[in-house]
Amino acid sequence: MACDNTYSSEELDAIKHSIEIMNKQDQIEILKLLSKYLCKLNENKSGIFVNMSFLSNDILDQMKKYIEYTQEKATNLATLEYQKEEFKKSLLDEKEDKDNSTVSYSAIHS
């Protein structure tokens, strides 16, 4: 009783891997998406399992879209963190330059 999805087993494995490495909150969002479509979920002490070969293209497309969103969000966050650190270094260097500068008495009264 397979669904009519056109995803290859490699594509399904890639989706599965992407979900496995997500943080818990993003995994919960995927679970909500599956629950919304009343997908059959199997749960045991190791986690929740879904036979992705039975999912429709619609559901798989939405899952891929969410995965792309989370990856873009992670990239943007990493960029912002890098920019923040560079800005912090720049400010510290600037402060250090000001602290190390000497002012001569003649320069003040000239």
TILO-654701 format. One record per residue: residue in one letter; x, y negated, z negated of N, C-alpha, C in turn. Coordinates in steps of 0.001 Angstrom, whole numbers, plus 524288, in hexadecimal, padded with zeros to 5 digits. Layout:
TILO-654701
{'a', {X, Y, Z}, {X, Y, Z}, {X, Y, Z}}
...
***
This chain:
TILO-654701
{'m', {80344, 8049D, 80000}, {80000, 80000, 80000}, {80378, 7FB1A, 80000}}
{'a', {806C7, 7FAAD, 803BE}, {80A48, 7F629, 80408}, {8076D, 7F174, 80630}}
{'c', {8090E, 7ECEF, 80459}, {806C9, 7E80B, 80633}, {80906, 7E6BF, 80B8A}}
{'d', {806F8, 7E2B9, 80DF3}, {808C0, 7E15E, 81331}, {80D0B, 7DD3E, 8131A}}
{'n', {81078, 7DD66, 80F26}, {814A2, 7D987, 80F2C}, {818D1, 7DB16, 8131F}}
{'t', {81B67, 7D72E, 81517}, {81F4F, 7D80C, 81930}, {824E4, 7D74F, 8172C}}
{'y', {82584, 7D74A, 81214}, {82AA7, 7D69A, 80FB8}, {82DAC, 7DBBB, 80FEE}}
{'s', {832A2, 7DB5D, 81146}, {835FA, 7E002, 81156}, {83784, 7E166, 80BBD}}
{'s', {83984, 7E611, 80B12}, {83B2E, 7E7A9, 805CC}, {83FAB, 7E439, 803E1}}
{'e', {842F9, 7E255, 80775}, {84745, 7DED2, 80600}, {84523, 7D999, 803F4}}
{'e', {8411D, 7D79B, 8068E}, {83EBD, 7D2AB, 804D7}, {83C1C, 7D359, 7FF85}}
{'l', {8397B, 7D7C6, 7FEC2}, {836F8, 7D8D4, 7F9BE}, {83B14, 7D95C, 7F56A}}
{'d', {83F72, 7DBDF, 7F6AC}, {843B9, 7DC56, 7F2DB}, {845F5, 7D6FE, 7F177}}
{'a', {84673, 7D394, 7F555}, {8487D, 7CE4E, 7F458}, {844CB, 7CB47, 7F0C5}}
{'i', {83FB4, 7CBBA, 7F1B2}, {83BD2, 7C927, 7EE54}, {83C3B, 7CB60, 7E8D0}}
{'k', {83C7D, 7D086, 7E869}, {83CE9, 7D323, 7E354}, {841C2, 7D13A, 7E063}}
{'h', {84625, 7D110, 7E306}, {84B03, 7CF59, 7E08E}, {84A8F, 7C9A6, 7DEB9}}
{'s', {8484D, 7C658, 7E1FB}, {847A9, 7C0D3, 7E089}, {84457, 7C041, 7DBA1}}
{'i', {8404D, 7C364, 7DB3C}, {83CDA, 7C328, 7D6AA}, {83FB7, 7C534, 7D1D0}}
{'e', {842CB, 7C950, 7D27A}, {84595, 7CB95, 7CE0C}, {8497B, 7C7C4, 7CBA1}}
{'i', {84BD5, 7C45D, 7CECE}, {84FC2, 7C0C2, 7CCB3}, {84D70, 7BB88, 7CAF1}}
{'m', {8485F, 7BADE, 7CBA7}, {845C3, 7B616, 7C9E7}, {8459F, 7B5DD, 7C3FC}}
{'n', {844EE, 7B114, 7C1FA}, {84416, 7B09F, 7BC59}, {83E8E, 7B28C, 7BB18}}
{'k', {83DAB, 7B387, 7B627}, {838B4, 7B5DE, 7B479}, {833F1, 7B292, 7B60E}}
{'q', {8345F, 7AD6C, 7B58B}, {82FF6, 7AA03, 7B6D3}, {82E79, 7AA7E, 7BC9F}}
{'d', {83252, 7AAAF, 7BFFD}, {83132, 7AB40, 7C597}, {82EFE, 7B0AD, 7C6D2}}
{'q', {830DB, 7B4A6, 7C40B}, {82EAA, 7B9E4, 7C4C3}, {828E9, 7B9FC, 7C324}}
{'i', {827A2, 7B72D, 7BF0E}, {82231, 7B6DB, 7BD50}, {81ED2, 7B442, 7C182}}
{'e', {820F3, 7B04B, 7C419}, {81E04, 7ADB6, 7C851}, {81CF5, 7B188, 7CCD7}}
{'i', {820BD, 7B4D8, 7CE13}, {81FEE, 7B8DE, 7D21A}, {81BAE, 7BCA3, 7D051}}
{'l', {81BDA, 7BE1E, 7CB64}, {817DE, 7C19E, 7C93F}, {81273, 7BF2A, 7C987}}
{'k', {81217, 7BA19, 7C85F}, {80D13, 7B759, 7C8CE}, {80B15, 7B774, 7CE68}}
{'l', {80E9E, 7B6BB, 7D21D}, {80D2B, 7B6EB, 7D7A3}, {80AFE, 7BC50, 7D901}}
{'l', {80D9F, 7C065, 7D734}, {80BC7, 7C5B2, 7D842}, {80688, 7C6B5, 7D5A4}}
{'s', {805EF, 7C4D4, 7D0E1}, {80107, 7C59A, 7CE0B}, {7FC84, 7C2C5, 7D0B9}}
{'k', {7FDB7, 7BE3E, 7D2E8}, {7F9BD, 7BB28, 7D5A9}, {7F761, 7BE4A, 7DA2F}}
{'y', {7FA9F, 7C177, 7DCA8}, {7F8CC, 7C4A8, 7E10A}, {7F71F, 7CA21, 7DF57}}
{'l', {7F6AA, 7CAE5, 7DA36}, {7F4E8, 7CFDD, 7D802}, {7F82F, 7D47B, 7D9E5}}
{'c', {7FD39, 7D3A7, 7DA34}, {800CB, 7D7D1, 7DBCB}, {80137, 7DBCB, 7D760}}
{'k', {80205, 7E0A7, 7D8DB}, {802A4, 7E4C6, 7D4FC}, {8081E, 7E459, 7D2AA}}
{'l', {8084B, 7E3BD, 7CD7E}, {80D3A, 7E33D, 7CAB0}, {80DDA, 7E7EE, 7C713}}
{'n', {81280, 7EA13, 7C6E9}, {813BA, 7EE59, 7C355}, {8178C, 7EC43, 7BF47}}
{'e', {81640, 7ED25, 7BA54}, {81980, 7EB0F, 7B623}, {81B15, 7EF71, 7B271}}
{'n', {8200A, 7EF41, 7B0D9}, {821EA, 7F2B5, 7ACB9}, {825D5, 7EFB3, 7A96D}}
{'k', {82892, 7F252, 7A5EC}, {82C22, 7EF8E, 7A26A}, {830B6, 7ED0E, 7A559}}
{'s', {831BA, 7EEB0, 7AA29}, {835FF, 7EC6F, 7AD42}, {83459, 7E79E, 7B053}}
{'g', {82F4F, 7E69D, 7B0A8}, {82D80, 7E209, 7B37A}, {828A1, 7E314, 7B6A9}}
{'i', {827C3, 7DFAB, 7BA6A}, {8232C, 7E005, 7BDD1}, {8250F, 7E15D, 7C348}}
{'f', {82261, 7E506, 7C5BD}, {823F4, 7E6D2, 7CAE6}, {81F83, 7E631, 7CECF}}
{'v', {820FF, 7E4DD, 7D39A}, {81D33, 7E41C, 7D7C3}, {81F44, 7E700, 7DC95}}
{'n', {81BDD, 7E9E4, 7DF1B}, {81D66, 7EC53, 7E406}, {81CA6, 7E83B, 7E849}}
{'m', {820EE, 7E5BF, 7E9C9}, {820A4, 7E156, 7ED65}, {81F0A, 7E2F7, 7F2E1}}
{'s', {81F94, 7E7E1, 7F42A}, {81DFF, 7E998, 7F966}, {8181A, 7E950, 7FA21}}
{'f', {8152C, 7E8E2, 7F5C2}, {80F7E, 7E869, 7F614}, {80D95, 7E2C5, 7F60B}}
{'l', {81127, 7DF0B, 7F597}, {80F9A, 7D990, 7F579}, {80EC4, 7D777, 7FAF6}}
{'s', {80B2A, 7D3DC, 7FB79}, {80A13, 7D180, 80095}, {80E52, 7CD8D, 801FB}}
{'n', {80E9E, 7CC41, 806FB}, {8124B, 7C834, 808B9}, {8114B, 7C312, 805EB}}
{'d', {80C4A, 7C1DF, 80506}, {80ADC, 7BD06, 80248}, {80D86, 7BC9F, 7FCF6}}
{'i', {80D10, 7C0C2, 7F9EB}, {80F5B, 7C0C3, 7F4AD}, {8154C, 7C081, 7F510}}
{'l', {81782, 7C39C, 7F87E}, {81D33, 7C3AD, 7F91F}, {81F3A, 7BE62, 7FB03}}
{'d', {81C56, 7BBE7, 7FE83}, {81DDC, 7B6AF, 80059}, {81DE1, 7B2C9, 7FBD0}}
{'q', {819DD, 7B312, 7F88C}, {81999, 7AF81, 7F40E}, {81DFA, 7B09B, 7F026}}
{'m', {81F3D, 7B591, 7EF77}, {8238D, 7B6F1, 7EBFB}, {828B0, 7B4C2, 7EE20}}
{'k', {82992, 7B55C, 7F331}, {82E5A, 7B34D, 7F59A}, {82E9F, 7AD61, 7F50F}}
{'k', {82A28, 7AADA, 7F5BD}, {829F6, 7A530, 7F540}, {82B64, 7A388, 7EFAF}}
{'y', {8296C, 7A651, 7EBD2}, {82AAB, 7A511, 7E66A}, {83070, 7A623, 7E546}}
{'i', {83280, 7AA54, 7E75D}, {8380D, 7AB9D, 7E6B0}, {83B67, 7A73F, 7E900}}
{'e', {83A10, 7A56F, 7EDAB}, {83CF5, 7A124, 7F020}, {83CA1, 79C34, 7ECC6}}
{'y', {8380F, 79B39, 7EA8F}, {83759, 796AD, 7E722}, {83AF7, 79714, 7E260}}
{'t', {83B29, 79BAB, 7DFE9}, {83E71, 79C41, 7DB3E}, {84439, 79BC2, 7DC9A}}
{'q', {845BD, 79DB3, 7E132}, {84B34, 79D3F, 7E2CF}, {84C9D, 7978A, 7E3E6}}
{'e', {84909, 794BC, 7E65E}, {849EE, 78F2F, 7E766}, {84A29, 78C1E, 7E24E}}
{'k', {846BF, 78D80, 7DEAE}, {846A8, 78AF2, 7D98B}, {84BDE, 78BD5, 7D6BC}}
{'a', {84DED, 79091, 7D704}, {852EF, 791CC, 7D47A}, {8576A, 78ECB, 7D702}}
{'t', {8574F, 78E65, 7DC2C}, {85B5B, 78B77, 7DEF6}, {85B24, 785B4, 7DD7F}}
{'n', {85675, 7837F, 7DD69}, {855D2, 77DFA, 7DBF2}, {85799, 77CFF, 7D65C}}
{'l', {85655, 78097, 7D2DB}, {857EB, 78000, 7CD6B}, {85DE2, 78033, 7CCF1}}
{'a', {8604D, 783C7, 7CFC7}, {86607, 78428, 7CFA0}, {86882, 77F28, 7D1BD}}
{'t', {86643, 77CFB, 7D5DC}, {86840, 7781B, 7D818}, {867C1, 773AC, 7D42A}}
{'l', {86343, 7734D, 7D1A8}, {8626F, 76F31, 7CDBC}, {86629, 76FC7, 7C91E}}
{'e', {8670B, 7749A, 7C770}, {86AAF, 77586, 7C31D}, {87032, 773E6, 7C4AC}}
{'y', {871C9, 7751E, 7C973}, {876ED, 7739A, 7CB60}, {8776C, 76DA5, 7CB87}}
{'q', {87367, 76B13, 7CD9C}, {87379, 7655E, 7CDED}, {873B0, 762F4, 7C878}}
{'k', {870DF, 7653A, 7C4D2}, {870D8, 76345, 7BF73}, {87653, 763B0, 7BD19}}
{'e', {878D9, 76825, 7BDE5}, {87E20, 768E6, 7BBC8}, {88204, 76521, 7BE4A}}
{'e', {8818A, 76451, 7C366}, {88505, 760A2, 7C616}, {8842A, 75B10, 7C410}}
{'f', {87F4D, 759AD, 7C33E}, {87E07, 7547B, 7C138}, {8803B, 753CF, 7BBB7}}
{'k', {87FA3, 757ED, 7B887}, {881A2, 757CA, 7B334}, {8879A, 75721, 7B33B}}
{'k', {88A46, 75A17, 7B6A4}, {88FFE, 75998, 7B714}, {8917D, 7541A, 7B8B6}}
{'s', {88EA8, 75202, 7BC7A}, {88FBF, 74CC7, 7BE75}, {88F36, 748BD, 7BA1D}}
{'l', {88B16, 74931, 7B70B}, {88A49, 7458A, 7B2B7}, {88E88, 74614, 7AE94}}
{'l', {89004, 74AE5, 7AD62}, {8941D, 74BBD, 7A97D}, {89956, 749A0, 7AB63}}
{'d', {89A84, 74A70, 7B06F}, {89F59, 74862, 7B2A6}, {89F62, 74271, 7B27C}}
{'e', {89AEB, 74025, 7B3BC}, {89A6D, 73A74, 7B3B6}, {89B26, 73852, 7AE2D}}
{'k', {898C1, 73AEB, 7AA5F}, {89944, 7393D, 7A4EE}, {89EE7, 739D2, 7A326}}
{'e', {8A156, 73E1C, 7A4AA}, {8A6C3, 73F05, 7A332}, {8AA4E, 73AD7, 7A58C}}
{'d', {8A942, 73957, 7AA65}, {8AC4B, 7352E, 7ACE5}, {8ABB9, 73008, 7A9EC}}
{'k', {8A6FE, 72EE3, 7A840}, {8A60E, 72A09, 7A550}, {8A8CD, 72A41, 7A00C}}
{'d', {8A89B, 72EB9, 79D79}, {8AB1B, 72F4A, 7985C}, {8B109, 72EDC, 798C1}}
{'n', {8B332, 7308C, 79D14}, {8B8DB, 7308D, 79DBC}, {8BAFE, 72B83, 7A012}}
{'s', {8B797, 72825, 7A1D6}, {8B98B, 72356, 7A43C}, {8BB61, 71F9A, 79FFB}}
{'t', {8BF91, 71CD7, 7A13B}, {8C1A5, 71904, 79D80}, {8C07F, 71393, 79F84}}
{'v', {8BF56, 71041, 79BEA}, {8BE35, 70AD4, 79D48}, {8C277, 7078B, 79AD6}}
{'s', {8C506, 70482, 79E04}, {8C930, 7012F, 79BE0}, {8C6E0, 6FC09, 79A0D}}
{'y', {8C95B, 6F9C9, 79639}, {8C79A, 6F4DA, 79405}, {8C7BD, 6F07A, 7981E}}
{'s', {8CB98, 6F096, 79B75}, {8CC0F, 6EC74, 79F66}, {8C7B4, 6ECCD, 7A373}}
{'a', {8C5D2, 6F17F, 7A47F}, {8C198, 6F21C, 7A845}, {8BC80, 6EFE7, 7A62E}}
{'i', {8BBD1, 6F00E, 7A10F}, {8B705, 6EE18, 79EAD}, {8B6F8, 6E824, 79E8A}}
{'h', {8BB52, 6E5B1, 79D76}, {8BB92, 6E007, 79CD1}, {8BD69, 6DD1E, 7A1A3}}
{'s', {8BD7D, 6DF85, 7A5F4}, {8BF4A, 6DCDC, 7AAB6}, {8BB00, 6D9ED, 7AD58}}
***
